[in-house]
Amino acid sequence: MTEELPRARQRLFVHHAILPGGEIALSPEQSHYLEHVMRLKPGTAIKIFNGLDGEWRATITELRKKTGIVTAETRLREQVFENGPILAFAPIKKQRLDFLIEKAVEMGASSLQPILTAHTITGKVRLDRLHAQVIEAAEQCERLTIPEIHHPVKLSDWLANWPENSHLLFCDETGGGSPIGDVLSRLLAKDAGSAIDNVNVVNHALVIGPEGGFAPDEIDRIKRQPFATPISLGPRILRAETAAIAALAVYQDRIGDWTARPVTRD
């Protein structure tokens, strides 16, 4: 009869390669969190991942106020490629931005692109702070990758440097687009209904406007792009963070990863 191992309840992202028996040093913040917030002791099992080597069961072998070491034991999940959509958004007020970042990670966005528009309320984006929020959200929702956060860029520059074989889903609050579910169903059927050569599309991006919406000339510019398809999120005006969650949810349901089985907890 095999002895059942204690359940690993905490999960941490680490910046080091993970190998069987390998020792990994924790950051001072991680050590403080495990010892003083979670009240864990050496010998406790946790989960670790680095976005490259899958998810591993590890044991805390040393834990002090500013230092800690965990030892990797066995791989729990192989690394997979989480090919969610890019989410482009205009920076919004702090509390709502925090909510948007957390939920975008949970909903499987592959990367996050702040864009600066005519009605963007703030051009200041602390990427270090957002990166910490992304890691925390990824640890909590048990995804295996950490979404990349790009530097803020002007909307015009973002459109002008559009990568080949990428498709833009423009969330048009004026009602000028088709319902998002219909557009995504056509994409799934390889009929994009636009100038997009959908067979060769490798990335999709969702773009959400600022709290005041896109300016008329911005809307016109986006619609004129051959790689863009306007979509509608329904009859109501949604806050920026709500629009992001709604668009990501429908995307994952229609052409994303919501057909995959949920994570099996050890």
C-alpha positions as a Python dict, from the first residue, in 0.01 Angstrom:
ca = {
    (1, 'M'): (0, 0, 0),
    (2, 'T'): (144, 337, -104),
    (3, 'E'): (165, 604, 163),
    (4, 'E'): (-39, 910, 65),
    (5, 'L'): (169, 1224, 45),
    (6, 'P'): (53, 1543, 220),
    (7, 'R'): (-138, 1774, -11),
    (8, 'A'): (56, 2071, -148),
    (9, 'R'): (-170, 2370, -86),
    (10, 'Q'): (49, 2669, -172),
    (11, 'R'): (175, 2743, -522),
    (12, 'L'): (467, 2967, -622),
    (13, 'F'): (618, 3095, -944),
    (14, 'V'): (997, 3067, -948),
    (15, 'H'): (1255, 3220, -1183),
    (16, 'H'): (1485, 2918, -1196),
    (17, 'A'): (1501, 2595, -1394),
    (18, 'I'): (1328, 2307, -1217),
    (19, 'L'): (1500, 1968, -1206),
    (20, 'P'): (1438, 1661, -986),
    (21, 'G'): (1620, 1713, -658),
    (22, 'G'): (1716, 2066, -753),
    (23, 'E'): (1730, 2331, -482),
    (24, 'I'): (1566, 2664, -563),
    (25, 'A'): (1621, 2982, -365),
    (26, 'L'): (1312, 3183, -282),
    (27, 'S'): (1293, 3560, -292),
    (28, 'P'): (1271, 3751, 38),
    (29, 'E'): (905, 3827, -39),
    (30, 'Q'): (825, 3460, -101),
    (31, 'S'): (1005, 3353, 215),
    (32, 'H'): (818, 3611, 421),
    (33, 'Y'): (487, 3505, 267),
    (34, 'L'): (535, 3135, 341),
    (35, 'E'): (670, 3180, 694),
    (36, 'H'): (480, 3477, 832),
    (37, 'V'): (161, 3491, 627),
    (38, 'M'): (90, 3122, 563),
    (39, 'R'): (275, 3004, 878),
    (40, 'L'): (442, 2717, 695),
    (41, 'K'): (739, 2521, 826),
    (42, 'P'): (1030, 2333, 667),
    (43, 'G'): (910, 1994, 545),
    (44, 'T'): (583, 2135, 407),
    (45, 'A'): (496, 2044, 48),
    (46, 'I'): (417, 2320, -203),
    (47, 'K'): (379, 2347, -580),
    (48, 'I'): (620, 2543, -799),
    (49, 'F'): (624, 2639, -1169),
    (50, 'N'): (835, 2862, -1391),
    (51, 'G'): (641, 2879, -1718),
    (52, 'L'): (885, 2641, -1889),
    (53, 'D'): (921, 2313, -1700),
    (54, 'G'): (564, 2236, -1597),
    (55, 'E'): (436, 2222, -1241),
    (56, 'W'): (629, 2042, -968),
    (57, 'R'): (576, 1921, -616),
    (58, 'A'): (849, 2062, -392),
    (59, 'T'): (934, 2060, -22),
    (60, 'I'): (1038, 2358, 186),
    (61, 'T'): (1386, 2268, 313),
    (62, 'E'): (1483, 2602, 465),
    (63, 'L'): (1275, 2900, 566),
    (64, 'R'): (1387, 3219, 733),
    (65, 'K'): (1272, 3580, 734),
    (66, 'K'): (1455, 3681, 418),
    (67, 'T'): (1575, 3351, 273),
    (68, 'G'): (1421, 3021, 184),
    (69, 'I'): (1497, 2709, -17),
    (70, 'V'): (1265, 2454, -172),
    (71, 'T'): (1368, 2121, -323),
    (72, 'A'): (1189, 1998, -635),
    (73, 'E'): (1066, 1640, -615),
    (74, 'T'): (826, 1522, -885),
    (75, 'R'): (658, 1680, -1186),
    (76, 'L'): (282, 1708, -1140),
    (77, 'R'): (196, 1851, -1483),
    (78, 'E'): (385, 1874, -1809),
    (79, 'Q'): (432, 2220, -1959),
    (80, 'V'): (167, 2315, -2213),
    (81, 'F'): (137, 2609, -2451),
    (82, 'E'): (-153, 2827, -2334),
    (83, 'N'): (-251, 3004, -2655),
    (84, 'G'): (-503, 3258, -2530),
    (85, 'P'): (-576, 3590, -2697),
    (86, 'I'): (-378, 3910, -2651),
    (87, 'L'): (-573, 4166, -2449),
    (88, 'A'): (-512, 4531, -2540),
    (89, 'F'): (-663, 4790, -2307),
    (90, 'A'): (-638, 5157, -2221),
    (91, 'P'): (-508, 5208, -1864),
    (92, 'I'): (-791, 5286, -1621),
    (93, 'K'): (-815, 5385, -1254),
    (94, 'K'): (-599, 5182, -1018),
    (95, 'Q'): (-859, 4966, -843),
    (96, 'R'): (-1037, 4878, -1165),
    (97, 'L'): (-707, 4815, -1342),
    (98, 'D'): (-608, 4573, -1065),
    (99, 'F'): (-935, 4388, -1119),
    (100, 'L'): (-889, 4381, -1497),
    (101, 'I'): (-535, 4241, -1474),
    (102, 'E'): (-632, 3970, -1226),
    (103, 'K'): (-932, 3853, -1426),
    (104, 'A'): (-752, 3868, -1761),
    (105, 'V'): (-491, 3627, -1625),
    (106, 'E'): (-761, 3397, -1488),
    (107, 'M'): (-943, 3407, -1822),
    (108, 'G'): (-633, 3292, -2008),
    (109, 'A'): (-503, 3604, -2185),
    (110, 'S'): (-164, 3523, -2337),
    (111, 'S'): (-27, 3877, -2304),
    (112, 'L'): (-138, 4223, -2195),
    (113, 'Q'): (-87, 4536, -2402),
    (114, 'P'): (-160, 4881, -2253),
    (115, 'I'): (-255, 5126, -2528),
    (116, 'L'): (-274, 5504, -2508),
    (117, 'T'): (-581, 5661, -2670),
    (118, 'A'): (-738, 6007, -2691),
    (119, 'H'): (-955, 5938, -2386),
    (120, 'T'): (-706, 5739, -2178),
    (121, 'I'): (-727, 5884, -1827),
    (122, 'T'): (-367, 5809, -1734),
    (123, 'G'): (-51, 5732, -1925),
    (124, 'K'): (134, 5612, -1616),
    (125, 'V'): (162, 5235, -1599),
    (126, 'R'): (383, 5070, -1337),
    (127, 'L'): (488, 4756, -1518),
    (128, 'D'): (666, 4614, -1214),
    (129, 'R'): (346, 4636, -1011),
    (130, 'L'): (136, 4483, -1289),
    (131, 'H'): (391, 4202, -1331),
    (132, 'A'): (362, 4116, -962),
    (133, 'Q'): (-18, 4106, -997),
    (134, 'V'): (8, 3881, -1301),
    (135, 'I'): (227, 3634, -1112),
    (136, 'E'): (-6, 3631, -811),
    (137, 'A'): (-309, 3568, -1032),
    (138, 'A'): (-130, 3289, -1222),
    (139, 'E'): (-32, 3122, -894),
    (140, 'Q'): (-392, 3134, -774),
    (141, 'C'): (-566, 3011, -1089),
    (142, 'E'): (-314, 2729, -1150),
    (143, 'R'): (-218, 2824, -1503),
    (144, 'L'): (126, 2715, -1619),
    (145, 'T'): (238, 3033, -1793),
    (146, 'I'): (286, 3397, -1698),
    (147, 'P'): (131, 3643, -1945),
    (148, 'E'): (378, 3897, -2081),
    (149, 'I'): (305, 4264, -2011),
    (150, 'H'): (417, 4493, -2291),
    (151, 'H'): (521, 4855, -2255),
    (152, 'P'): (240, 5107, -2318),
    (153, 'V'): (216, 5222, -2677),
    (154, 'K'): (5, 5476, -2864),
    (155, 'L'): (-291, 5321, -3044),
    (156, 'S'): (-172, 5463, -3377),
    (157, 'D'): (175, 5310, -3334),
    (158, 'W'): (28, 4976, -3225),
    (159, 'L'): (-184, 4956, -3540),
    (160, 'A'): (98, 5074, -3765),
    (161, 'N'): (327, 4793, -3647),
    (162, 'W'): (71, 4514, -3662),
    (163, 'P'): (233, 4169, -3688),
    (164, 'E'): (164, 3950, -3989),
    (165, 'N'): (-96, 3674, -3953),
    (166, 'S'): (-261, 3832, -3650),
    (167, 'H'): (-628, 3924, -3623),
    (168, 'L'): (-774, 4214, -3425),
    (169, 'L'): (-1116, 4179, -3262),
    (170, 'F'): (-1227, 4536, -3203),
    (171, 'C'): (-1483, 4574, -2922),
    (172, 'D'): (-1692, 4853, -3076),
    (173, 'E'): (-1912, 5021, -2815),
    (174, 'T'): (-2101, 5211, -3086),
    (175, 'G'): (-2275, 4893, -3199),
    (176, 'G'): (-2103, 4889, -3536),
    (177, 'G'): (-1991, 4527, -3512),
    (178, 'S'): (-2157, 4188, -3529),
    (179, 'P'): (-2224, 3998, -3202),
    (180, 'I'): (-1899, 3857, -3071),
    (181, 'G'): (-2037, 3502, -3055),
    (182, 'D'): (-2136, 3510, -3424),
    (183, 'V'): (-1796, 3643, -3532),
    (184, 'L'): (-1608, 3381, -3331),
    (185, 'S'): (-1830, 3101, -3462),
    (186, 'R'): (-1744, 3209, -3816),
    (187, 'L'): (-1376, 3211, -3724),
    (188, 'L'): (-1408, 2857, -3591),
    (189, 'A'): (-1568, 2759, -3922),
    (190, 'K'): (-1273, 2918, -4106),
    (191, 'D'): (-1491, 3194, -4248),
    (192, 'A'): (-1372, 3518, -4094),
    (193, 'G'): (-1618, 3730, -4290),
    (194, 'S'): (-1353, 3996, -4352),
    (195, 'A'): (-1027, 4048, -4538),
    (196, 'I'): (-856, 3817, -4288),
    (197, 'D'): (-700, 3501, -4433),
    (198, 'N'): (-822, 3305, -4136),
    (199, 'V'): (-641, 2986, -4231),
    (200, 'N'): (-308, 3155, -4161),
    (201, 'V'): (-407, 3351, -3849),
    (202, 'V'): (-183, 3251, -3559),
    (203, 'N'): (-282, 3512, -3300),
    (204, 'H'): (-598, 3694, -3204),
    (205, 'A'): (-606, 4021, -3010),
    (206, 'L'): (-901, 4177, -2829),
    (207, 'V'): (-894, 4555, -2790),
    (208, 'I'): (-1099, 4733, -2522),
    (209, 'G'): (-1146, 5107, -2518),
    (210, 'P'): (-1092, 5351, -2229),
    (211, 'E'): (-1358, 5461, -1983),
    (212, 'G'): (-1464, 5743, -2216),
    (213, 'G'): (-1462, 5516, -2519),
    (214, 'F'): (-1261, 5549, -2839),
    (215, 'A'): (-1263, 5884, -3019),
    (216, 'P'): (-1454, 5883, -3352),
    (217, 'D'): (-1133, 5910, -3558),
    (218, 'E'): (-984, 5616, -3363),
    (219, 'I'): (-1289, 5402, -3434),
    (220, 'D'): (-1267, 5491, -3802),
    (221, 'R'): (-896, 5413, -3814),
    (222, 'I'): (-939, 5072, -3651),
    (223, 'K'): (-1227, 4977, -3881),
    (224, 'R'): (-1020, 5064, -4187),
    (225, 'Q'): (-751, 4812, -4096),
    (226, 'P'): (-770, 4495, -4311),
    (227, 'F'): (-677, 4282, -4009),
    (228, 'A'): (-958, 4414, -3784),
    (229, 'T'): (-1312, 4286, -3728),
    (230, 'P'): (-1555, 4501, -3524),
    (231, 'I'): (-1752, 4305, -3265),
    (232, 'S'): (-2040, 4390, -3033),
    (233, 'L'): (-2066, 4294, -2666),
    (234, 'G'): (-2443, 4338, -2647),
    (235, 'P'): (-2697, 4616, -2589),
    (236, 'R'): (-2550, 4765, -2272),
    (237, 'I'): (-2252, 4997, -2224),
    (238, 'L'): (-1995, 4805, -2022),
    (239, 'R'): (-1716, 4939, -1807),
    (240, 'A'): (-1372, 4869, -1950),
    (241, 'E'): (-1295, 4591, -1703),
    (242, 'T'): (-1636, 4429, -1755),
    (243, 'A'): (-1594, 4442, -2132),
    (244, 'A'): (-1257, 4269, -2105),
    (245, 'I'): (-1397, 3984, -1897),
    (246, 'A'): (-1702, 3945, -2122),
    (247, 'A'): (-1495, 3936, -2440),
    (248, 'L'): (-1242, 3690, -2298),
    (249, 'A'): (-1516, 3462, -2167),
    (250, 'V'): (-1695, 3437, -2502),
    (251, 'Y'): (-1363, 3393, -2684),
    (252, 'Q'): (-1257, 3104, -2460),
    (253, 'D'): (-1599, 2943, -2490),
    (254, 'R'): (-1618, 2962, -2870),
    (255, 'I'): (-1262, 2913, -2996),
    (256, 'G'): (-1044, 2900, -2682),
    (257, 'D'): (-958, 2642, -2418),
    (258, 'W'): (-1282, 2603, -2227),
    (259, 'T'): (-1325, 2255, -2372),
    (260, 'A'): (-1021, 2140, -2172),
    (261, 'R'): (-1065, 1954, -1846),
    (262, 'P'): (-1012, 2148, -1522),
    (263, 'V'): (-694, 2102, -1322),
    (264, 'T'): (-701, 1795, -1099),
    (265, 'R'): (-590, 1895, -752),
    (266, 'D'): (-349, 1662, -577),
}
